[in-house]
Amino acid sequence: MLKRGGVVSLVGAGGKTSLMFRIARELSEAGESVLTTTTTKIFPPTKEQSPYIILSVSLKEILKRAKMLLKDTLHLSAAFGQADARGKLPGFPPEFIDELWKARVFQWILVEADGAARRPLKAPASHEPVIPESSGWLIAVVGLDAVGRPLGEKWVFRPELYADITGLSLGESVTEASVGVAIIHEKGMMKKFGIRNSESGISGNRAVFRFVFLNKADHPGGPEAGRKIAGFLEKHNNESALKGILIGKALHDPPIMKYYAF
């Protein structure tokens, strides 16, 4: 799915952080250098997730330290300074990540570009997601454990916006079709870089490969819900021009149960 290096932005909810560090581990184990970071906020990674983290507002300092640390490890993380009162690290402005990529110190930069307050599903506000212009891959993540649950704060981040996008009413059960709409709608998870109007793969002047990862397939009913969402997305693929849909479990081995390629 990921080839030749680039910037990968993860949006949506239900396992972005776990998936980001899973991808980073697999890429670094394959001998490729990886930076994991965010344009929003993120809790400091554990040693198992990332062996080193660089905290700085200076591009020059980050690149200098990265070049030294990459002699010992192929995976680093970085954030824009110290943690806030909640213990979260501040993310970089998207333009800063564009400059990090231009330096070509890393073969891959993985970016958590959205926040969801630990909910398995979300609809983005007007300022979200925060995607660097240099992104060549966009992965929308959904937690399948939200399907069948009542549309409300417990399961969906920004439920009122989700209702507006999908047509569901607050309190109604989240359906597979509504998840599909929330992914590909012009105000949905993949907006800004998400919708293409041709088969060329072009959004504006940028070529972006778009994927959907339907996570938590180990949840009861998860595989069937995932297949129904995938069927909806396949039916409406002319509206979103996805390159593939993955159903799986980011924290398990193997992480992928089913892959639909377009």
Phi, psi and omega in degrees: 000315179254123183220146169073005176087157178154189179257127181243123178253132178251129182232173178096219186204175172081030175130020181301313183296314179300318180292319180301312181288332175295314179297317180300318180297315182292322179292317181292323177294337176274003175093017182248142182279138188222137169246129173252135184201192182209157170253003178243248174217152183210146174290147178305134180292150173284168178298328179290328179282318183205126186288332182222145173228133179256126179246111183195153173260002183257119177300317181298316181293318180299314181294321179296313181291324180297316181299325179286314184291330181293350174288336183254335182210153180261000180233122176232158171239160179208150177214167188270062177103194188280163181292152178274189184297335179273357181089008181266144178272136180285144180273170178275148168300147182302327179293329178295318178294324175302319179290322175301319181292320180300332181290340177057035175281326180249144173286330181224141168235118180256127189237121168280109191251019184204155176238150182216010177051038176068015175276155180279351184211152179204164165237139185279146171284177185297331182270001183246160344287168182254090190254125176299145179298333182282357183299129175253346178229141175230123181241116175269129184248137179226137173269117184293346178290351177278339183293131182088351179272157180291138179290108181189181186299330184295325187247338186231127175280126186063059184298327179297319178292322177299318178297318180296320182287318191262340183089356175288154174262150177303135182094339176290156178289136176291126181257161177299319180296322179294325177297316178301316178297317181297336178281313191258352180300150181297342174251013185269197188301326186258020178295171183074302174245010193268330189250132179239144183254009178217173180271005184279348183082024184251130171242107190066236177255013186246137172266120183229131176270124185249132178227158173238131176247112178268102191267168178064043178289353175280350177292142179307127182082357183300310181301318180292318177298319178299317179296322180292319177295317178300320178298318177298313182294322178296319180296326183254024187292337177296337180277337186236341180051052176290151174268338180182160177232132180241133174249127184187200184219104186301331184262009183239168174241127353284154183285339184250125177262323183210139179230126176251118180255141180243000000 
